[in-house]
Amino acid sequence: MSAINDGQCGLCTHFGESHKSSHDLVAILKSHQAPDTLVDECGHPKLSALHLMVTPVSGCDGFAPAHAA
C-alpha cells in the first residue's frame, strides 16, 4: 500500500471519474492509502481524450480535490 498525499491523483476528483461511485475510490479518499498496483483513468477534461492511465501517487497541475461520498 502507498500513502496518498494532497495533490496526488488518488485524491483528485478526476481519478477514476468515469466510475466515481466505486467503493475502492471512496476507500482511498477516506484512508489516503492505495494498492501499489492500482491504475485508473484520468478524467481531467483536457486529458480525457487521451485516456491517460495514472496511479494514485501520480500528479499534475490539474489537481482538483475530491470529496468522499
N, C-alpha and C positions, 0 to 999 in steps of 0.2 A: 504494500500500500504506500502511496505517496501523499504527503501533506500538500494541500492546495491552498495557495495564498491569494489575497485580493489582487486583482489584475491578471490572474491566470484564467485560461479558458474554462476550467471546471466550475468556476463561479460566475461565468458570463451568461447573460440571457441568450446569447446566440449559440451556445454549446448545446448540441442536440435539439435545436429549436424545433425541428420538424416533429418531434415527439416529446415535448416538454413535460407531459404528464407522467413520464416514465418514473417508476419507483426508484430506479437506480440513480437518476439525475437528482431527484429530491434528496436521496440519502447523501449524495456528495455535497449538496448545498448545506445540509444540516451538520454533517460531520467534518467537512473540509478534508476528507480523505477519499482517495480513489484508487482502484486497482491499477497497478503499473502497466498492465496490458490494454487498458481501455483506450479505444479510439472512436471518435464520433464526428459527425459532420458539423462544420461551422455554418450557421445560417445568417451571418452578417450580410446585409443587403448588397454591399459592394463585392462580396466574395461568393455569394450563393451560386452564381452561375458556374463557378469553378468546381463546385462540390468538394471543397477543401476538407480534408480529414485531419483532425488535430487530436492531441492528447490533452487531458485535463491540466497538465502543467505547462502547456504551450501558452502563448500570449501574443497580443498585438495592440496597436493603438486604438482599435475599435471596441475595446472592452466596455461593456455596459453591465453593471451588477445585476445578477438575477436574484429573485426573492423566492424562498422556499414556499411551496403551496401548503 
